[in-house]
Amino acid sequence: MAPLSRSSRRFRGDIRFVVGIVLVLASIAGVWFVLTSGDQATPVLRAGRTIVRGETLRPSDFATVDVALGAVSDEYLRPGQLAAGQVAARTITEGELIPRAATTAAENTRTTTVVVKSSIGLPDDVTTGAEVEIWQAPLRDDGRSYDEPRILVGDVVVRSVLEPEGLLAEGTAELEIVIDRSDVAAVLAAVTGGAALSVVPVGAGS
């Protein structure tokens, strides 16, 4: 086969040079796009305190922070987007950015709050926003002893822990809990029936 002419070799060399330049420019453009897109921060709402499920959301509960969220930025609430009457659809922890899915209209929730007294002390991890179970030991007919403990209601969220007062309060604790409205009757019946109630953190026995 005849050797390639000088002009043919020069042409192929020029093509490789152009392709190399194009690849370098494409690489630079890609890096620039990543850096500039990462700098496009979006103002979103961040919780200033722990907010429990069913609690009304107020502008004063949030701060505005600028965060680079990229493609998911529309999934979070921005300043001015919190509608009146919105409540927490789940517990929102302090410092958390607020997803739209974590809020709902008040008419869509079926929760309410009830105050119960635990007959025993509370574990340290039972604080605002904790998920707990309420157990009951029903009072027997003799009025002096209690039946075997059983779960009264699960899927309960602690709204607040109330400080006990007085000497008679030693060894007990009161909590305001968020429960489904369908469970209110059972809880009140246990309270008025003299059952001994205990608060157990979810997963404590696992």
GROMACS elastic network, one bead per residue, 0.5 to 0.9 nm:
[ bonds ]
;  ai    aj funct       b0    kb
    1     4     6  0.89387   500
    2     5     6  0.87283   500
    4     7     6  0.82390   500
    4     8     6  0.62678   500
    4     9     6  0.66049   500
    5     8     6  0.52718   500
    5     9     6  0.64606   500
    5    10     6  0.87055   500
    6     9     6  0.52612   500
    6    10     6  0.61905   500
    6    11     6  0.86810   500
    7    10     6  0.50327   500
    7    11     6  0.61502   500
    7    12     6  0.87629   500
    8    11     6  0.50834   500
    8    12     6  0.63544   500
    8    13     6  0.86365   500
    9    12     6  0.52608   500
    9    13     6  0.62103   500
    9    14     6  0.86791   500
   10    13     6  0.50563   500
   10    14     6  0.61752   500
   10    15     6  0.87442   500
   11    14     6  0.50969   500
   11    15     6  0.63341   500
   11    16     6  0.88386   500
   12    15     6  0.51016   500
   12    16     6  0.63787   500
   12    17     6  0.86567   500
   13    16     6  0.52459   500
   13    17     6  0.62363   500
   13    18     6  0.87469   500
   14    17     6  0.50401   500
   14    18     6  0.62331   500
   14    19     6  0.86609   500
   15    18     6  0.51496   500
   15    19     6  0.61458   500
   15    20     6  0.85410   500
   16    19     6  0.50943   500
   16    20     6  0.60790   500
   16    21     6  0.86372   500
   17    20     6  0.51233   500
   17    21     6  0.63001   500
   17    22     6  0.87413   500
   18    21     6  0.51051   500
   18    22     6  0.62279   500
   18    23     6  0.87097   500
   19    22     6  0.50839   500
   19    23     6  0.62406   500
   19    24     6  0.86911   500
   20    23     6  0.51696   500
   20    24     6  0.62579   500
   20    25     6  0.86738   500
   21    24     6  0.51656   500
   21    25     6  0.62034   500
   21    26     6  0.86112   500
   22    25     6  0.51500   500
   22    26     6  0.61029   500
   22    27     6  0.86042   500
   23    26     6  0.50586   500
   23    27     6  0.61557   500
   23    28     6  0.86512   500
   24    27     6  0.51323   500
   24    28     6  0.62629   500
   24    29     6  0.86384   500
   25    28     6  0.50819   500
   25    29     6  0.60994   500
   25    30     6  0.86043   500
   26    29     6  0.50416   500
   26    30     6  0.61410   500
   26    31     6  0.87005   500
   27    30     6  0.51342   500
   27    31     6  0.63286   500
   27    32     6  0.86246   500
   28    31     6  0.52552   500
   28    32     6  0.61503   500
   28    33     6  0.86368   500
   29    32     6  0.50579   500
   29    33     6  0.61258   500
   29    34     6  0.87277   500
   30    33     6  0.51316   500
   30    34     6  0.63288   500
   30    35     6  0.87015   500
   31    34     6  0.52243   500
   31    35     6  0.62181   500
   31    36     6  0.85933   500
   32    35     6  0.52012   500
   32    36     6  0.60134   500
   32    37     6  0.83855   500
   33    36     6  0.52663   500
   33    37     6  0.58782   500
   33    38     6  0.83550   500
   34    37     6  0.53298   500
   34    38     6  0.60678   500
   34    39     6  0.87325   500
   35    38     6  0.52360   500
   35    39     6  0.64654   500
   36    39     6  0.51829   500
   36    40     6  0.67959   500
   37    40     6  0.54245   500
   37    41     6  0.86471   500
   37    68     6  0.83988   500
   37    70     6  0.73775   500
   38    41     6  0.73726   500
   38    68     6  0.60494   500
   38    69     6  0.81593   500
   38    70     6  0.71068   500
   39    67     6  0.89891   500
   39    68     6  0.65488   500
   40    67     6  0.82180   500
   40    68     6  0.58922   500
   40    69     6  0.84035   500
   40    70     6  0.77409   500
   41    66     6  0.53931   500
   41    69     6  0.69936   500
   41    70     6  0.80945   500
   42    65     6  0.79812   500
   42    66     6  0.51337   500
   42    67     6  0.52826   500
   42    68     6  0.59182   500
   42    69     6  0.70112   500
   42    70     6  0.85254   500
   42    73     6  0.69831   500
   42    78     6  0.81353   500
   43    64     6  0.61817   500
   43    65     6  0.53878   500
   43    67     6  0.63673   500
   43    68     6  0.87535   500
   43    77     6  0.87839   500
   43    78     6  0.60051   500
   43    79     6  0.70762   500
   44    63     6  0.83211   500
   44    64     6  0.56127   500
   44    65     6  0.56409   500
   44    66     6  0.63415   500
   44    67     6  0.71337   500
   44    73     6  0.83300   500
   44    76     6  0.65500   500
   44    77     6  0.56687   500
   44    79     6  0.62302   500
   44    97     6  0.71014   500
   44    98     6  0.75994   500
   45    62     6  0.59116   500
   45    63     6  0.57069   500
   45    65     6  0.64381   500
   45    66     6  0.88716   500
   45    76     6  0.76271   500
   45    77     6  0.58285   500
   45    78     6  0.56180   500
   45    79     6  0.63026   500
   45    96     6  0.85516   500
   45    97     6  0.58849   500
   45    98     6  0.58060   500
   45    99     6  0.88215   500
   46    61     6  0.84941   500
   46    62     6  0.53264   500
   46    63     6  0.52626   500
   46    64     6  0.61337   500
   46    65     6  0.67621   500
   46    77     6  0.88340   500
   46    94     6  0.79360   500
   46    95     6  0.57587   500
   46    96     6  0.54855   500
   46    98     6  0.58795   500
   47    50     6  0.70007   500
   47    51     6  0.78361   500
   47    61     6  0.61272   500
   47    63     6  0.65390   500
   47    64     6  0.89972   500
   47    92     6  0.72461   500
   47    93     6  0.69476   500
   47    94     6  0.51933   500
   47    95     6  0.50389   500
   47    96     6  0.54816   500
   47    97     6  0.64684   500
   47    98     6  0.69364   500
   48    51     6  0.88948   500
   48    60     6  0.83198   500
   48    61     6  0.54778   500
   48    62     6  0.50828   500
   48    63     6  0.63292   500
   48    93     6  0.86002   500
   48    94     6  0.54696   500
   48    95     6  0.59377   500
   48    96     6  0.82733   500
   49    61     6  0.66684   500
   49    62     6  0.79080   500
   49    92     6  0.82641   500
   49    93     6  0.66997   500
   49    95     6  0.69940   500
   49    96     6  0.89336   500
   50    91     6  0.72968   500
   50    92     6  0.57119   500
   50    95     6  0.80850   500
   50    96     6  0.87756   500
   50   128     6  0.70112   500
   50   129     6  0.65668   500
   51    54     6  0.86386   500
   51    55     6  0.65781   500
   51    56     6  0.86162   500
   51    57     6  0.80810   500
   51    61     6  0.84312   500
   51    88     6  0.71088   500
   51    90     6  0.83754   500
   51    91     6  0.57111   500
   51    92     6  0.50769   500
   51    93     6  0.63855   500
   51    94     6  0.75157   500
   51   128     6  0.81910   500
   51   129     6  0.69975   500
   51   159     6  0.80782   500
   52    55     6  0.57433   500
   52    88     6  0.66073   500
   52    89     6  0.84136   500
   52    90     6  0.64577   500
   52    92     6  0.62517   500
   52    93     6  0.81441   500
   52   128     6  0.75265   500
   52   129     6  0.54430   500
   52   130     6  0.87984   500
   52   157     6  0.70309   500
   52   158     6  0.75463   500
   52   159     6  0.60308   500
   52   178     6  0.78581   500
   53    56     6  0.88222   500
   53    87     6  0.74675   500
   53    89     6  0.53937   500
   53    92     6  0.76570   500
   53   111     6  0.80049   500
   53   129     6  0.81714   500
   53   157     6  0.73110   500
   53   159     6  0.84240   500
   53   178     6  0.71508   500
   54    57     6  0.89888   500
   54    87     6  0.54295   500
   54    88     6  0.51037   500
   54    89     6  0.61754   500
   54    90     6  0.72469   500
   54    91     6  0.83518   500
   54   104     6  0.88482   500
   54   106     6  0.76567   500
   54   109     6  0.65934   500
   54   110     6  0.80751   500
   54   111     6  0.60158   500
   54   112     6  0.72263   500
   54   113     6  0.89025   500
   54   178     6  0.74316   500
   55    86     6  0.86156   500
   55    87     6  0.52800   500
   55    88     6  0.55765   500
   55    89     6  0.84580   500
   55    91     6  0.88694   500
   55   106     6  0.89196   500
   55   159     6  0.87347   500
   55   178     6  0.89401   500
   56    85     6  0.66923   500
   56    86     6  0.60614   500
   56    88     6  0.66016   500
   56   106     6  0.77501   500
   57    60     6  0.85556   500
   57    61     6  0.70083   500
   57    62     6  0.88963   500
   57    82     6  0.80663   500
   57    83     6  0.88867   500
   57    84     6  0.81170   500
   57    85     6  0.73153   500
   57    86     6  0.57642   500
   57    87     6  0.52094   500
   57    88     6  0.66375   500
   57   103     6  0.83586   500
   58    61     6  0.55076   500
   58    62     6  0.76204   500
   58    82     6  0.81353   500
   58    84     6  0.80681   500
   58    85     6  0.86294   500
   58    86     6  0.83130   500
   58    87     6  0.88266   500
   59    62     6  0.57017   500
   59    63     6  0.81668   500
   59    79     6  0.87580   500
   59    80     6  0.87712   500
   59    82     6  0.74384   500
   60    63     6  0.76595   500
   62    95     6  0.89950   500
   62    98     6  0.89920   500
   63    79     6  0.88278   500
   64    78     6  0.79256   500
   64    79     6  0.68351   500
   65    97     6  0.88053   500
   67    70     6  0.89479   500
   67    73     6  0.86926   500
   68    73     6  0.78056   500
   69    72     6  0.57502   500
   69    74     6  0.87490   500
   70    73     6  0.57489   500
   70    74     6  0.89427   500
   71    74     6  0.74354   500
   71    75     6  0.88714   500
   72    75     6  0.55176   500
   72    76     6  0.76434   500
   73    76     6  0.58488   500
   73    77     6  0.85637   500
   74    77     6  0.75261   500
   74    78     6  0.85217   500
   74    99     6  0.89972   500
   74   100     6  0.86359   500
   75    98     6  0.87272   500
   75    99     6  0.57877   500
   75   100     6  0.58301   500
   75   101     6  0.78275   500
   76    97     6  0.71747   500
   76    98     6  0.56249   500
   76   100     6  0.53051   500
   76   101     6  0.83216   500
   77    80     6  0.83650   500
   77    81     6  0.60488   500
   77    82     6  0.69623   500
   77    97     6  0.81355   500
   77    98     6  0.58164   500
   77    99     6  0.60708   500
   77   100     6  0.57636   500
   78    81     6  0.55773   500
   78    82     6  0.76992   500
   78    98     6  0.86215   500
   79    82     6  0.71850   500
   80    83     6  0.79556   500
   82    85     6  0.88632   500
   82    86     6  0.72549   500
   82   103     6  0.89742   500
   83    86     6  0.59038   500
   83   105     6  0.86044   500
   84   105     6  0.86736   500
   85   104     6  0.86578   500
   85   105     6  0.62364   500
   85   106     6  0.59625   500
   85   107     6  0.88740   500
   86    89     6  0.89895   500
   86   103     6  0.63129   500
   86   104     6  0.54864   500
   86   106     6  0.57519   500
   87    90     6  0.88587   500
   87   102     6  0.86048   500
   87   103     6  0.56559   500
   87   104     6  0.55044   500
   87   105     6  0.60157   500
   87   106     6  0.56435   500
   87   109     6  0.81277   500
   88    91     6  0.66544   500
   88    92     6  0.72558   500
   88   102     6  0.59341   500
   88   104     6  0.63258   500
   88   105     6  0.85802   500
   88   106     6  0.86995   500
   88   109     6  0.89826   500
   89    92     6  0.86584   500
   89   101     6  0.75123   500
   89   102     6  0.50146   500
   89   104     6  0.56278   500
   89   105     6  0.86225   500
   89   108     6  0.89781   500
   89   109     6  0.75171   500
   90   102     6  0.58723   500
   90   103     6  0.75823   500
   91   102     6  0.80082   500
   91   129     6  0.60596   500
   91   130     6  0.86021   500
   91   157     6  0.80344   500
   92    95     6  0.86290   500
   92    96     6  0.66752   500
   92    97     6  0.86762   500
   92    98     6  0.76587   500
   92   102     6  0.74527   500
   92   129     6  0.79056   500
   93    96     6  0.56158   500
   93    97     6  0.89456   500
   93   129     6  0.74400   500
   94    97     6  0.89027   500
   96    99     6  0.88708   500
   98   101     6  0.83399   500
   98   102     6  0.67729   500
   98   103     6  0.82514   500
   99   102     6  0.53909   500
   99   103     6  0.75016   500
  100   103     6  0.57266   500
  100   104     6  0.82595   500
  101   104     6  0.74899   500
  104   107     6  0.83569   500
  104   108     6  0.66454   500
  104   109     6  0.76258   500
  105   108     6  0.54688   500
  105   109     6  0.72962   500
  106   109     6  0.56771   500
  106   110     6  0.85997   500
  107   110     6  0.78181   500
  109   112     6  0.88273   500
  109   180     6  0.87070   500
  110   179     6  0.84074   500
  110   180     6  0.56961   500
  110   181     6  0.57814   500
  110   182     6  0.81829   500
  111   178     6  0.63931   500
  111   179     6  0.53601   500
  111   181     6  0.53499   500
  111   182     6  0.85715   500
  112   177     6  0.82439   500
  112   178     6  0.56149   500
  112   179     6  0.56910   500
  112   180     6  0.63208   500
  112   181     6  0.60019   500
  112   184     6  0.83113   500
  113   159     6  0.79950   500
  113   176     6  0.63675   500
  113   177     6  0.53572   500
  113   179     6  0.61225   500
  113   180     6  0.85100   500
  113   181     6  0.86495   500
  113   184     6  0.87445   500
  114   175     6  0.81818   500
  114   176     6  0.55883   500
  114   177     6  0.54693   500
  114   178     6  0.66984   500
  114   179     6  0.74381   500
  114   184     6  0.76787   500
  114   187     6  0.84774   500
  114   188     6  0.86520   500
  115   174     6  0.67278   500
  115   175     6  0.54966   500
  115   177     6  0.61959   500
  116   173     6  0.83851   500
  116   174     6  0.56026   500
  116   175     6  0.55436   500
  116   176     6  0.65476   500
  116   177     6  0.74905   500
  116   187     6  0.84147   500
  116   188     6  0.89072   500
  116   191     6  0.76314   500
  116   197     6  0.79091   500
  117   120     6  0.87866   500
  117   172     6  0.67986   500
  117   173     6  0.55360   500
  117   175     6  0.63895   500
  117   176     6  0.89610   500
  117   191     6  0.85345   500
  117   196     6  0.86700   500
  117   197     6  0.67773   500
  117   198     6  0.79556   500
  117   199     6  0.88202   500
  118   121     6  0.70130   500
  118   122     6  0.77109   500
  118   134     6  0.87160   500
  118   171     6  0.87040   500
  118   172     6  0.55553   500
  118   173     6  0.51417   500
  118   174     6  0.60479   500
  118   175     6  0.77271   500
  118   196     6  0.74518   500
  118   197     6  0.51268   500
  118   199     6  0.60988   500
  119   171     6  0.70350   500
  119   172     6  0.50254   500
  119   173     6  0.70354   500
  119   174     6  0.89848   500
  119   196     6  0.58591   500
  119   197     6  0.55863   500
  119   198     6  0.58106   500
  119   199     6  0.85414   500
  120   171     6  0.55676   500
  120   172     6  0.51319   500
  120   173     6  0.70922   500
  120   196     6  0.89386   500
  120   197     6  0.80501   500
  120   198     6  0.62752   500
  120   199     6  0.80479   500
  121   170     6  0.85664   500
  121   171     6  0.52951   500
  121   172     6  0.54391   500
  121   173     6  0.61998   500
  121   198     6  0.85034   500
  121   199     6  0.86458   500
  122   125     6  0.81037   500
  122   126     6  0.64337   500
  122   171     6  0.88396   500
  122   172     6  0.80355   500
  122   173     6  0.68897   500
  122   198     6  0.85521   500
  122   199     6  0.70132   500
  122   200     6  0.81185   500
  123   126     6  0.56805   500
  123   127     6  0.88698   500
  123   199     6  0.86826   500
  123   200     6  0.80467   500
  123   201     6  0.78888   500
  124   127     6  0.73682   500
  125   130     6  0.73209   500
  125   201     6  0.75249   500
  126   129     6  0.82707   500
  126   130     6  0.56998   500
  126   131     6  0.79839   500
  126   132     6  0.77063   500
  126   158     6  0.75015   500
  126   161     6  0.81734   500
  126   199     6  0.84005   500
  126   200     6  0.82498   500
  126   201     6  0.65869   500
  127   130     6  0.55586   500
  127   131     6  0.89885   500
  127   158     6  0.66220   500
  127   159     6  0.80662   500
  127   160     6  0.69310   500
  127   161     6  0.65832   500
  128   131     6  0.89733   500
  128   157     6  0.78883   500
  128   158     6  0.52272   500
  128   159     6  0.51716   500
  128   160     6  0.51231   500
  128   161     6  0.69356   500
  129   157     6  0.58154   500
  129   158     6  0.52376   500
  129   159     6  0.60360   500
  129   160     6  0.79679   500
  130   156     6  0.83140   500
  130   157     6  0.56464   500
  130   158     6  0.54385   500
  130   159     6  0.81549   500
  130   201     6  0.73304   500
  130   202     6  0.83498   500
  131   154     6  0.86211   500
  131   155     6  0.66452   500
  131   156     6  0.56342   500
  131   158     6  0.65446   500
  131   200     6  0.88289   500
  131   201     6  0.61811   500
  131   202     6  0.57769   500
  132   154     6  0.67403   500
  132   155     6  0.66229   500
  132   156     6  0.53214   500
  132   157     6  0.61411   500
  132   158     6  0.72569   500
  132   199     6  0.64955   500
  132   200     6  0.54605   500
  132   203     6  0.85802   500
  133   151     6  0.70256   500
  133   152     6  0.76716   500
  133   153     6  0.60121   500
  133   155     6  0.64928   500
  133   156     6  0.60428   500
  133   157     6  0.85868   500
  133   198     6  0.82715   500
  133   199     6  0.59087   500
  133   200     6  0.52008   500
  133   201     6  0.62397   500
  133   202     6  0.62235   500
  134   150     6  0.87635   500
  134   151     6  0.61090   500
  134   152     6  0.55113   500
  134   153     6  0.53626   500
  134   154     6  0.63243   500
  134   155     6  0.89996   500
  134   156     6  0.76375   500
  134   187     6  0.88584   500
  134   197     6  0.67055   500
  134   198     6  0.58079   500
  134   200     6  0.64104   500
  134   201     6  0.88877   500
  135   149     6  0.63874   500
  135   150     6  0.54401   500
  135   153     6  0.70232   500
  135   154     6  0.85521   500
  135   196     6  0.82147   500
  135   197     6  0.56007   500
  135   198     6  0.50981   500
  135   199     6  0.63582   500
  135   200     6  0.73356   500
  136   147     6  0.88344   500
  136   148     6  0.83191   500
  136   149     6  0.53270   500
  136   150     6  0.55277   500
  136   151     6  0.61967   500
  136   152     6  0.56966   500
  136   153     6  0.89780   500
  136   190     6  0.73378   500
  136   195     6  0.59661   500
  136   196     6  0.55390   500
  136   198     6  0.63603   500
  137   140     6  0.89816   500
  137   146     6  0.57018   500
  137   147     6  0.53344   500
  137   148     6  0.56242   500
  137   150     6  0.64440   500
  137   151     6  0.88334   500
  137   190     6  0.88874   500
  137   195     6  0.54390   500
  137   196     6  0.50716   500
  137   197     6  0.65204   500
  137   198     6  0.84001   500
  138   145     6  0.87340   500
  138   146     6  0.55645   500
  138   147     6  0.52794   500
  138   148     6  0.74309   500
  138   149     6  0.73335   500
  138   150     6  0.86331   500
  138   190     6  0.71997   500
  138   193     6  0.75779   500
  138   194     6  0.70697   500
  138   196     6  0.64699   500
  138   197     6  0.85953   500
  139   142     6  0.80153   500
  139   143     6  0.61642   500
  139   144     6  0.73030   500
  139   145     6  0.61451   500
  139   147     6  0.62429   500
  139   193     6  0.70970   500
  139   194     6  0.58850   500
  139   195     6  0.50957   500
  139   196     6  0.73288   500
  140   143     6  0.56366   500
  140   144     6  0.70162   500
  140   145     6  0.57117   500
  140   146     6  0.52743   500
  140   147     6  0.60571   500
  140   195     6  0.88144   500
  141   144     6  0.80137   500
  141   145     6  0.82394   500
  141   146     6  0.89073   500
  142   145     6  0.67856   500
  143   146     6  0.81075   500
  143   194     6  0.87181   500
  146   149     6  0.82426   500
  146   195     6  0.75749   500
  146   196     6  0.76739   500
  147   150     6  0.89091   500
  147   195     6  0.89014   500
  149   152     6  0.89479   500
  149   196     6  0.85395   500
  149   197     6  0.87115   500
  149   198     6  0.89232   500
  151   154     6  0.71251   500
  152   183     6  0.88691   500
  152   186     6  0.74778   500
  152   187     6  0.71442   500
  152   190     6  0.82650   500
  152   197     6  0.86094   500
  153   156     6  0.72363   500
  153   179     6  0.84720   500
  153   183     6  0.70494   500
  153   186     6  0.82783   500
  153   187     6  0.77211   500
  154   179     6  0.86612   500
  154   202     6  0.83995   500
  155   178     6  0.89770   500
  155   179     6  0.74147   500
  155   180     6  0.85699   500
  155   202     6  0.83621   500
  156   177     6  0.65897   500
  156   178     6  0.58890   500
  156   179     6  0.54343   500
  156   180     6  0.81597   500
  157   176     6  0.88322   500
  157   177     6  0.56715   500
  157   178     6  0.51468   500
  157   179     6  0.70187   500
  158   161     6  0.73353   500
  158   175     6  0.68785   500
  158   176     6  0.62280   500
  158   178     6  0.62384   500
  159   175     6  0.75097   500
  159   176     6  0.54419   500
  159   177     6  0.52301   500
  159   178     6  0.62570   500
  160   174     6  0.88545   500
  160   175     6  0.58752   500
  160   176     6  0.52449   500
  160   177     6  0.70935   500
  161   173     6  0.76875   500
  161   174     6  0.62757   500
  161   176     6  0.64110   500
  161   177     6  0.87396   500
  162   173     6  0.70410   500
  162   174     6  0.52289   500
  162   175     6  0.55251   500
  162   176     6  0.73072   500
  163   173     6  0.70423   500
  163   174     6  0.70416   500
  163   175     6  0.86731   500
  164   167     6  0.89889   500
  164   168     6  0.88291   500
  164   169     6  0.53957   500
  164   170     6  0.74077   500
  164   172     6  0.72387   500
  164   173     6  0.59445   500
  164   174     6  0.67741   500
  165   168     6  0.77499   500
  165   169     6  0.56906   500
  165   170     6  0.80970   500
  166   169     6  0.54979   500
  166   170     6  0.74954   500
  167   170     6  0.57559   500
  168   171     6  0.83220   500
  168   172     6  0.84416   500
  169   172     6  0.55152   500
  169   173     6  0.72684   500
  170   173     6  0.81080   500
  179   182     6  0.82644   500
  179   183     6  0.67018   500
  179   184     6  0.72590   500
  180   183     6  0.55605   500
  180   184     6  0.70452   500
  181   184     6  0.53330   500
  181   185     6  0.81347   500
  182   185     6  0.70519   500
  182   186     6  0.83252   500
  183   186     6  0.55377   500
  183   187     6  0.64103   500
  183   188     6  0.88248   500
  184   187     6  0.52392   500
  184   188     6  0.61509   500
  184   189     6  0.85177   500
  185   188     6  0.52505   500
  185   189     6  0.60270   500
  185   190     6  0.86168   500
  186   189     6  0.51190   500
  186   190     6  0.62567   500
  186   191     6  0.87249   500
  187   190     6  0.51937   500
  187   191     6  0.62906   500
  187   192     6  0.87456   500
  188   191     6  0.50109   500
  188   192     6  0.60798   500
  188   193     6  0.82623   500
  189   192     6  0.52665   500
  189   193     6  0.57895   500
  189   194     6  0.86358   500
  189   195     6  0.87838   500
  190   193     6  0.50197   500
  190   194     6  0.64030   500
  190   195     6  0.53360   500
  190   196     6  0.81900   500
  190   197     6  0.81576   500
  191   194     6  0.55315   500
  191   195     6  0.59907   500
  191   196     6  0.80275   500
  191   197     6  0.79820   500
  192   195     6  0.77098   500
  194   197     6  0.89583   500
  200   203     6  0.85488   500
  200   204     6  0.69286   500
  200   205     6  0.89197   500
  201   204     6  0.54345   500
  201   205     6  0.86030   500
  202   205     6  0.79133   500
  202   206     6  0.88384   500
  203   206     6  0.52236   500
